[in-house]
Amino acid sequence: MSASPALGTTKTAQPNQIPQDAGLTEHEAALVRDLSGREPNALEWAMFGAMWSEHCAYKHSKKLLRTLPSRGPSVAVGPGENAGAVDLGDGLLCVFKVESHNHPSAIEPFQGAATGVGGILRDVFAMGARPTAVLNALFFGDPGDARVRRTISGVTGGISFYGNCVGIPDVAGHISFEPCYAENPLVNAMCVGFARAEDLRKASGARPGSAVYLVGSDTGRDGIAGASLLASFELGTGSDQKRPSVQVGNPFLEKLLLEATLELVAADAIEAVQDLGAAGLTCATSEVAAKSGVGMRIDVSLVPRRALAMTPYEVMLSESQERMLVVARPGRERDVERIFTRWELHGTRIGEVTAEPLLKIFDADNLVAELPPRALADDAPEYDIRELAASYRGSDEGAVGAVGPGDPAWSTEGPASTTAPLAEPQRATAKIGLELLDLLASPAIASRRLIYRTYDQMVGTDTVVGPGADAAVMRIKGRPDGIALAIDAQPRLAAIDPFVGAAAAVAEATRNLVCMGATPLAITDCLNIGNPERPKGAWQLTRTVEGIAAACDALGVPVVSGNVSLYNATHGADIWPTAVIGAVGRFVDVTKHLAPTSGRPGDLVLLAGSAQVSIGPSAYGAARGIHEGPVAIDLDLEARLQRFVLAGHSKGAIRAAHDRDAGGLGVALAEVAIRDGIGMKVTLPAIRGIDKRVALFGEAPSGIVLVVDPARESDVRALASQHEVALWTLGTVGGDLLEVAPVLGTPVSALADAHARGLGRALGRDA
C-alpha cells in the first residue's frame, strides 16, 4: 500500500511513535504493527485507538462476559449484535438492549443523556425492530448539592426532550442518590422494540459488489475521539477540556431515520445496516465488513459535512449522531435512494463492499488508510484480570462481605439482623410512625413522579401500566399477549459485596416482572464499574459478572445483550460497582396482569419468601450512617418464590403483589396502601432475634407482599407449601390507617403526602 504521507491538517505519526491521542499501550502498539505489517500512519493509529479502546473492544471484560449464560428456549438473538432478541411466538421478536452514556453525561448532562437515548434507539431499529418503549437507570450524588441538582436537571431534561420528540414512551426506571456518584453520574438507557422474524436485520449480511450508503445527519466535529478518550479513561481535572467530545443530538432527524430504516427493511432493499455510534464511521465500516467476512472501499470526500475543512481523520472518527451505514441489495440502489428522499434524508453513496478483506479509505483519489477490518473489530487484546482481582480478594479489605458459590452465605435464610442502631433506649411507638414518614420522604424512597411526569409515558397507546408500579406493562397491537419491563440495580448491596449486589439486581428485576404476573424471558445488563487496571476494580468487575451468572443460572434467564462501562472514577476514586439489569417478561393475556392495587376491604395481606432482614445495607441504616454487612442472597429460595407467585397468579388466587425492596417491609406495606388510598391492619412477622425496627425497616432480597382474597387463602397456602416458600399472614386490608401493631398507626393520606413530596423537597422544588 502507498498511504498518503500526510492527512490534510492531521499530524503524521513519526516511525515507531504512538500518537498520544490513540490511547494505546506499547504492547498494544506492537500488536498493531504486527497485524498491519508496517508502521501505521496517523489516521490508521487513530482508527486502531478508537476500535481498541475499552469502550469499543471490551478488553478487560470479554473473557468474563463469555461466562454469562446466553442461551435459552426463547432466545432468538444473543450477544454480539446491535441488540438481543427473544421470541414471543407466531413470528414476533422482542428486541432490547441497555447501554451507558456516563462520561458524556458527566461532562454535558443534557446532551450526554439525550444522545444516550438516541443511540439506544438506533441499536434497536438497526435490527429492523420498531422501538416501543424506553427505560432508564440514573445514579446521582446528594440531591441537596447545587452542582448535583444541575446534573439531575440536565440529564432528566435531555431524556425527556429526546424521547418525547421521537415519540417513544418512557415507561419505567430506577434512580439512586449516593455520594459516590456526585462527580461521576451514571446514565443507562434501555430500549425495547418489536420485529417480525423475517424482518430481522444484522450487521453481517454485506456481500461483495453491494453499494454502501451513509444516511442521516451530516458529519461534524462533535464527538471526535469520544469512544477512545472520553469513555475509556477516568474523569479528572481535565474533564472540561473533553466537552467537545460530547455529541449533539437531533431527535427530529432521528425520527426520520427510524422510519426510513424500517421502510428499507420492509422493502427488503438492504443487506446490512449498522448504527454509527462509538468510533463513528470507523466502527460501522470495520464491524460490518468483519462480521460479513468482506472488505470495503470508502471515499470520505463524499461524506456530507457540516463543518469546513474536515480532514479524513475527523470524518472517520466523528461521532455525530443520527447516522446509519446501509448496505443496499444489488439492483435496489434506486429504491434505497427513493426512500431516503421520501424521508428528506441525506443518503449518500460513499463506497462499495469488496471481496478482498481490506478496509480501504480514500480521500477522492488519495488512499489514506488500508487495514484488515478484522484487525480493527476483532483482534484487540483481551486481558485476563482474574489474577489481579485475586490479589485484592486476598487482602483484608477485599475479603469483607465476599460471598458466592461455596461460601457459607451463598444459600441461607438471609443475613443476620443488624442491631447497632437499636442499642439506644426504647423509643416511643409514635416515633416509629414518624420514622416511616421520614423514610418515605427520603430521596432513597420517595416517589419519582416529579421526574417521570416530564416523560411522555403514553405515546403510541401501548402502555398499559407505566412508571410507579413494580414493572411496566405493554400491549402488543393485534395480539392478546403482552410484555412487562423492568430496570433495576442494587448499588448499596454491591458496595458491600459486588457478587451479592449483582445477583440481587437480577433477582429484583425478574421479581418485579413476576409481581405484575409476567414470566421472565431474558435480561440485558449494563456493568458500571471503576478502573479495572487496579486490583479493587478488577475484583469488583469479576465478582459482578459472577453474581449475574449465578443469578441467571438459578432463575433460568439468559443474558441476550448488554454493555460494560469501565473507568467510572474521578480523581482516582471509583464509584460503587453498579450492575444495572433490564428484564423482559411475557403475559399470555396482557389483560390479566396483576394490577398495582391496594386490594379490597377484608383482603388478606401476606408476606412470602424470607422474613430475615438486616439494617446494615438498608435505606433506614443509611440515614443513620450505617452501611455494613454481612449480606447474602439465597438464589434457590428466590427461584422458588418467583415460581410460586406465578403459579398463584395463573390460578387467579392473587389480587396484588409488591416487591419488598428499599425501605423494607414498612415501606412496602405503605406503598401498597398508597396505591388506592386504602389502609390495612397488620402485625410484623415474629422472627426470633429480630427487633421490631429491623423487622419493619430492614432489607434483604426474596420478599414479596401479597394481597389475597380470603376465599383463595387455602389455594395460596397449598401452592406455597408445594414450592417450599414460607408464608406469613400479616393482616387485612381496610380503613384509612396503616396500622402495624403494636408499633404505629398512620393515616394513609399522610403516607401518600410524604411519599409524593419528598423528592421535590430534596431537590428544592415543589412536588
N, C-alpha and C positions, 0 to 999 in steps of 0.2 A: 504494500500500500504506500502511496505517496501523499501523506496528510499535509495539510496546509501548515507552514511553519509558524503562522500567526492566525489568530481568530478575531479578525476585526480589532476591536478595542480590548479584547480579552488578553490578559497576560499569558505568556507561554512558559510552561514549566522548564526549568533547567534539567539537563540529564541527571538521573539518579536523585532528584529532589522532588519531594511530595509537596504539591501546593497546600498551603495551610488550610484553605477552605475545603479541602477534600475530606478532612476528618478521619484519615486512615492512619493506622499504626505502621511502624516499619515492617512488621511481619505481614500485615495485610498488603502493603505496597509491594512486597516481594512476590506475594501470590498473584497480584495484578500483573506484574511484569512477566511472570511465568505463563499466565493464561493468554496474555497479549503477544508474547514472543518478542517484545521490544519495549522501549520506553514510550508510554502513552504521552499524547500531547495534553495541553491544559484542559480542553473540553472532555477528553476521554477520562482524565483523572477525576474531573467533576462528576461525570456520569457514574463512574465506579463509586465515588464518595457518597453520592446520593443513594444508589442502589444497595450499597453495602453498609449503609447507616443502620443503626439499631432499629429505627422506625420502619425501615423497609425490609431488612434482612432477618430480623429476629435472631441475631447472632447468639445472644445469651439465653434464649428461651426455646429455640426449636427442638433441641433434644428432649427437653422436659415436656413440651406440648405434645410430642408424639406418644406420650404415655397416657393421654386422656382418651377415654372411650368415645369413639365417634361413629359407631355403627349401631343400628337398631332396626326393628321392623318398619318404622315409619320414615327412616332417613332416605331422602331422595338425593341430596347433595350434601356432602360433608365438607370439612375444612379444606381450604386451598383455592376456592373460587371467590368472587366478589362477595357472596353471601351464601349461607347454608339454606337448606330447604327440607321440609318434611311433607309427606304425602297425606293429604286429607281424604283421599278416596275419590273415585269417579273422575280421575284425571286432573284433579286440582292440587296444586302445591302451595304451601305457605312458606314464603322466603323471608329470612330475617337475619339480622346481624347487629351487634353493638360495637361501637368504636369510640375512641377518645379524641378530644381536642383540648388537652390540658394546658400545655405550654402556650399555645396561641391565645387561649382564654385568659391566662395569667398576664400576658403582655397587653392584649387588647380585648377586654371581656366581651364587648358587643359583637365585633366581627369574628372573634375566635369561636364563640358559641354559635353564631349564625351559620358560619361556614361549616361547622361541625355537623349541623343539621343537614345542610346541603350535600355534604359528602356522603353521609349515610343513606340519604335518599337515592343518590346516584348508584351506590353499591347495589341497591335492591332493584331499581328499574333497569340497570345494566344486565340483570339476569332475565329480563323480559317480564318482570313482575310489576304490577301496579301497586305502589305504596298505599296502604290503607290506614296506617297508624304510626305515630312516633311516640317514644317514651324517653325519659332522661333520668340520669342519676347524677346529682350535683353535691359537691362537698366544699364547704366554705369554713372560714375561721369564725371567730366570735362575731355574731351579728350586731353587737353593740359598738364595734370598731368602725369608725367612719370610712376607713380605706376598704374594709371588707364589705361594707354596705354598698360602696360604689361598684365593687366587683359583682355583687349579687344583682344589683340593678342592671349592670351591663349584660351579664350572662343571661338572665331571665328575659331581658328586653330583646336580645339577639335571637333567642329561641322562639319567642312569640312572634317576632317580626318575620322571621324566615318561614316558619311553619304555617302561620296564618296566611301569608301571601301566596304560598304554593297551594294551600288548601288541603293540608293533611292534618287530621285531628291529633292532638297531643292527649293521650288517654290515661297515662299512669306515670309514676315517677318515684324517686327516692331523694331525700335531702338530708345531709348530715352537717352539723356545725361542730367542729373540733379545732383546737388551736393549731394542730399540725398542718392544716390546710390554708392557713391565713395568707401565706405568700405563694403557695402552690395549690390553687383550687383545682378540683377535678371536675371536668365536664364530659360526661359519657352520654352518647346519644344512640338510641336503638330505633330501627325502622323495621316494620313488618308489612309484607305485601303478598298478593296472590298472583299466581301464574298458572295457565294451563300447561300440563306436562309437555305438550308438543311445541309450546312457545318458549320453553326454557332456553336461554342463551348462555353460553360460556365463552371464555376468552380463548378457547383452544381450537376454534374452527377455521382459522385462516388457512387459505390454500394458495400455492404459487400462482401468480398472474392476476390475483384479485386486487382491485383498487382500494387504497387506504385514504380515508377521509378524516379530517378534523372538523368537528361541528360544535357550535355553541359560541361562547364568548370569545372575543378577540383576546390575544395573548398579551399580557402586560408584564411589568416588572414585580408585581406583588407576589409574595410567596417564594421568591428565588432562594434556594437552599433551605427552605423551611424544614424539609424532612431531615436533611443531614446535619443541620446545625441546631435549629430551634428545638426540635422534638427529640433529639438524641443526646443531649447533654444537660447538665444541671443548670437551673436558673441561678443567677448571681447578680453582682452589681452591674454587669454589662447588659442586663436584660433589655433596658430601654433601647440599646443600640440595635436590637433584633426586631424592633417594631415593624420595619419594612417587610419582614419575613411573614407577617400575618396577612392572609388573603382577604380580599374584599368580595362580598357575595352580592348576587343579584337574583333574588328569588323569583322574580317575574320571568327572567330568562330561563331559570331552572324549570319552571312550569312548561314553557315551550319545548325545552329539551326533553322533558319527560314524555310529553305527548308525541313528539316526533319519534323518539326511540321506540315507544310502544307501537306506533303505526308501522315503523320499519320492521319490527318483529312480526306483527300481524300480517304484513305483506310478504313475509319470508324473503325479504330482499337483501339480508345481510348474513354473513358467515360468522362474524365475531363482533363483539362490542366491549369496550373497556373504558371505565371512568378514568379521567385524568385527575388523580389525587396527589398523594405524596410523590415527589420527584417528577411530576408532570409528564411531558411527552417522552422523557427518557424511560420512565417506568412503564407507561402504556405500551410503547412500541416494543421494548425488550420483553415484557411479560407475555404479550400476545404472541410474539414470534417464538419465544422459548416454549410456551405451552403447546403451540401448534407445530413445533419442530421445523420451522421455516426461518427465512430471513426477511428483511425489509430494506427498501431503498426509500429514504425520506429526504425531501428538499425543504429545508427550513425557510428558504426565501419565499415560499408560497404560503407560509403561515400568516394569517391575518393578525395584525398587531395594533395595539392602542397606544404604543409609545414609539418615539422616534429613535432611530439608530440602535436598535436592539441587536446584540451580537448573537451568533449561534449558541454560545454558552447560555445566554439569558433566555433564549427561546426554548432550548431543550430542558432547562432547569426551572422555568417558571411554573408556579403552582396556581396560576389564575384559575378561578372557579368556573363552574358551569361549562365544562368541556368534555367531550367524549371522542374516543377514537373508534371509528366504524370501518369495518371491512366489508365491502359490497360483494354480493354474488356476481360472478362474471355474467355480463349481459343485462344486469339490473341497475347499472350505474345511473341511467336516466330516471328510473323510479326513485332511487335514493335521493338524487338531486331535486326531483319534483317534491318529495316530502319535506326536504329541508326548506325549499322555497315556500311551500304551503304554510309552514310554521314560522316563517320570517326569520330563519336562522342562517348564519354564515356557515355553509358547509362546503369546505374546500378540499379538493383532491390534492394531497400532499405527497403521494408516493404509491408504491405498489408492493405486494408480497413477492418475495423471490424464493426460489428453490434452494439457493446457496444459504446455509445458516449463518449469515452475517448481517449485522445491522449497520448499514452504510448511511451516514448522514452527509448530505450535500448542502452547500450554500450556493444555489444556482449550479454552476459547473464545477465548483471547487469542492473536492472531497475533504471534509473537515473531521470526520471520525469514522472508524471502521472497527467494530468489535463483535465477538460472538454473543448473541443475545443470552445464551445460557450462562455465559460467564458473568454477565450482569445480574441476571434474575435468579440464578440457582446456585452459583458456585461461591457465594460468600462463605467465609469460615464459620463453623459452628463451634461454640465454646461450651465445654462441659464444666459447669460451675459447681458440681456436687462436692468436689474436694474442697473448694473454697468455702462452700456452705458448711461442710463438716467441721472446718476449723473454728467456725463460730458456734456451731452446735455443741462443740466440746467445751466451750468457755462457760463460766458460771452464769453470765448473763443470758447466753443462748439456751441454756438448759431450762430456764424458768418457764413453766407452763407448757412445755413441749409435749404434746400427746399425739398418738396416732396408732395405726395397727401394731399390735404387740405391746403397747403401753397400757398401764392399768386403767387409765381414764378413757380408753377408746370406746368401751361399751359398758356403761354404768347406768345407774338410775339417774344420775345427774350430779352436778357439782355440790359440794358441801355448802351450807349456808355461811355467809359472812356476817359476823356478829359485831364487828368493830363499831359501827355507828349506833349500836343498841346498848352500849355499856353505860350510857348516862342514865340518871334516874328516870323512872317511868313517866312518860308524858301523858297529858290528858287525852281522852278519846277524841275530843273536839279538835285537837291539834292534828290528828291524823287526817281528818277531813280537809283541813287547810293545806296539809302537805300534798294531798291528792290534787287539790285545785292548783297549787303551785306547779306540780309536775305536769298537769295537763296544759298549763300556760307556758311551760318552758320551751325553748327552741327545739329541744330534742323530741318533743311530743306534739306540740301544738299543731293545729290544722294548717296544712299548706295551701289552703284555698286562696289566700292573699296572693300567692304566686301563680297557681294554676288557673285562676279565673282569667288571667291575661292570655291564656292559650285557648284557641278555638278547639273545643272538645267534641263538637257535634257535626262539623262539616263532613259531607259525604253520607250522612244519615245512617251510618252503620254502627255507631256507638250505642250499645245497649246499657252498659254501666261504665261510667267514666271515672275520673280521678276521685279519690277519697275512700274507695272500697278496698278490700284486700287485693283485688286484681281487676283489671278492666275486662269487659265482655264486649265482643264484636260479632255482629251477624255477618253472614255471607249471603249477599243478594241471590235470590233464586234457589236457595238451598235451606234445608231445615237445620243443618248443623251450624256451629259457630266456634269461635276460639276465645280463650282467655289469655291475657297478657300480664306479666309482672316483671318488675326490675327491682332488685334488692341488693343490699350489702350489709355486712356486719363488722364495721371497722373497729368498734370498741373491743369486740372479742378477738379480732385479728391482731390488734396491738398487743394482746397478752399472748396469744398463740396463733400464728398465721394459718396453721392447719385447721384448727377448730373454727376460726373465723371464716375461712373459705368454705369449709364443709357446711357450716351453719347458713351461709349465704345461699348455697344451692338448696338446702333444706327449706329455708324461708321462702325462696321464690316459688318452689314447687308446692309448698304448703299453702301459699296464698292462692295458687290456682285451685287447689283442692277445696279451699274454703268457699270458692264460688261454684264448686261442683264439677270442675273440669279435670280431665285426665291429662297429666303432664306428658308431653311428647318428646321435647328436647330443650336444650338450653344453648345460649350463646354467652360468652364470657369476655370481660374486659379486665385485665390484670394490671392494676395501677400500683407500681412498686417503686422503691427508691433506686439507689445505684447498685447494679448487680456486680460491679467490679470490686465492691467492698464485701468482706465476709458477712456482715449482717444482711445486706441487701440480697446477696446470693442465697443465704439461708431462708430469708423471707419468701423469695420467689420459689425456691424449691418446695418449701412447706405449703405454700399456697396451691401450687399445682397438685401436690399430693392430696391435699384436702379436697379439692374439686374432684379428682379422680375417684377417691374413696366414696364420696357422696353420690356421684353419678352411678358408680357400680352398685351401691346399696339401693338406690332409688330407681334404678333402671332407666335413667335418662341420659342419652348421649349428648356430646358437645358437637354442634354442627358448624359453628363459626365463632369468630372472636377476634380479639385484638390484645396486644400487650403494649403497655405504656410504661417504659422504664425511665430512670433518671428523674423521677419526681422528687426532687430535693432542692433546697435553697440554701446557699452558703454552707453546704456540707451536711445539712440536717434533712433526713429523709421524712417523707410523710409516713403515716401508718400504712402497712400493707393492706391494700383495699381491692378485694375481688368483687367486681360488680357482675351480677348474674341476671341475665334476661331469660325468661322462661315462657314457653308457648304450650298451651293445653287445648284440648278439644272437647266440645259438647256434641253429643249425638243429636240433641234437640236444644238449641240455644234458648228457647222459651222456658226451659226447665232448669235454668241456672239457679243457684242458691242466692236469693235476694239479700242485699245488705239491709236487714230489718232488725228491729228490737224484739219482734215476736208479738204474741197476743197475751193479754192478761191471763194468768194461770199457766202459761207455758213453763216448762222446767228449764232451768239453767244448769248445765253440766260442764265439768272440766274433763277433757280427755287427754291422755298421754302421760306426762310426768308432772308431779307437783313439786319436785325437788328444784329449788331455785336458789340464786345467790345474789347478794347485794354487790359483790365485787366488781362485775363488769356492767352494772346497771346504770340507767339514767338517774335513778334516785341516789345511787352511790356517787355518781359524778358530781351532782350538785353539792355533795358533802366532801369533795376532794378525795374520793376513794376510787381507785381503778386497779384491781388486783385479781389474781387467780386464786385457786385453780379453776380452769374452765374445761368443759368436756362436752361431747355430743355422742349420744347413743343412736347410731345410724340405723341399727336394726329396729329399734323402737320407732324411729321416725318413719321408716318404711311401713311398718305395721299400722301406725297411726293414720297415715295418709290412705292406705288401702281401706281401713275401717270407715273413715269419713266418706269415701267414695261409695263404699258398699251401702252405707246408711242413706246416702243421697239417692242412689239408684233405686232403693226401695221406698223412696218418698217419706222416710222416717225422720228427716232432719229439716227443721224450719230455717235455721240460720247457723252460720259458723264464722268464727272470728279468731284469727291468729293471736296468741299471747306473745307479744314482742316487746318493744321498748316500753318501759314503764310497768311491765309485769302484769299480773292478774288484775290489779286495781284499775289500771288504765284500760285494759281490755274490756272489763265489765262496764266502765264508764263510757267507752266508745260504742259499745252495743246499745246502752241506754240512750245515748245521744242520737242515734240513727233515726228513731221515730219519736223521741221525746217521752219514752215510757220507762218508768223506774223498775226496780227489782229489789227483792229481799233475799239476801244470801248470807251464808256463813263461809268462812275460809276452810279449806281442807285441813284436817287435823294431821299434821305430819310431825313426828317426834323430832324434837331438837330445832324446830324452825319457829322463830319469833313471829308474831303477827305482822310486824312491819316487813320482815323478809318475805313472808307468805304473800303479802299484798303488793310489795314493790320489787321483789326480787325477780331476776330474769334468768331464763335458760331456754334452749330450743325445746321443741316437741311438746308444745301445749296448745290446745285449741278449745275455746269456749263454744259450746253448742247450745242452741235453743231448740227444744223438742216439745212437740205436742204430748201431753201426759198419756194420751191413748197409745202412743208409739214407744213409750219408755221401755217396755219389755223387749220390743224388737231391737232397739238400740243396745240394750244391755246384752242381749244374746249375740249380736254382732261384735260387740266389744270383747266378749269372752272368746268368741271364735277367733278373733285376730290378736288375742292376748294383749289387749290395751286396757290399762287401768281407767276407771271412770268414777268421778266424784259427783254427787248431787249437791250443788251449791245452794239452790233455792228456786224461786219462781219469779216470773215477770209480773209487774203490776205496780200501780201507784205512780207518784211523781217524785219519789226519792230513790236514790241509790243507797240502800241500807245494807251495810256489811256488819253483821252482828259479831262481836259487840263493839266494833271499832269506829264506825262512822255512820252518819245518816245525812246525806247532802242532796239538796234539790237538783234534779236533772237539769233544770234551767241554768243553775249556777255552774254546773259542769260544762254545759254547752257554751256558755259565755266565756269561761276561762279558756276552753279549747279553741274557740273561734278567734279570740282577740290576742292570744299570747304572742304569736309571731309578729303581728303588726306592732305590738308594743316593743318587742325586742329590736325591731328594725327602726323604731322611731316613727312609725306611720300609724294612721288609723286603720283598724282591721276592716 
